[in-house]
């Protein structure tokens, strides 16, 4: 069983329509739905860690959008180079 399979088995989104989490351009309303599902998820942090570690370029992962994850990565890289 992979890391993401384990996380997914315990995720609030398990069994949800995945199109809610993988948006087409202009699907901002669905992003709010996906983030709401993620907000109450017991494995939200693990999901986000997986998305960051595997550089997931699309979708809502751990309650974050692609843009938010890019910002997190930038901040982590900046913090790492500052030390």
C-alpha positions, -999 to 999 in steps of 0.1 A, spaced: 0 0 0 14 34 -10 15 64 12 -13 81 -7 -35 50 -6 -32 50 32 -40 87 34 -69 84 10 -84 54 30 -87 78 60 -95 110 41 -128 129 43 -128 130 5 -128 92 1 -157 83 -21 -162 119 -32 -164 129 -69 -128 137 -78 -138 163 -103 -145 186 -72 -108 184 -64 -94 187 -100 -109 218 -114 -112 231 -149 -103 267 -155 -129 290 -140 -141 263 -115 -135 285 -84 -169 276 -69 -159 239 -67 -126 249 -51 -146 262 -21 -165 229 -19 -132 209 -20 -116 231 6 -146 227 29 -143 189 26 -106 191 34 -112 214 64 -126 186 85 -103 159 73 -82 139 98 -53 134 73 -52 169 57 -16 175 68 -4 141 54 -22 148 21 -5 182 18 28 167 27 23 141 -1 14 168 -26 44 189 -18 68 159 -18 55 147 -51 51 182 -66 14 177 -75 8 204 -100 -30 201 -103 -59 198 -79 -68 206 -43 -46 186 -19 -47 191 18 -70 220 14 -45 239 -8 -47 250 -44 -18 247 -69 -10 284 -63 -9 280 -26 14 250 -28 38 269 -51 39 296 -25 46 271 3 74 256 -17 89 290 -24 88 299 13 104 266 23 132 270 -3 138 306 9 139 295 46 163 267 37 187 290 18 185 315 46 200 291 72 
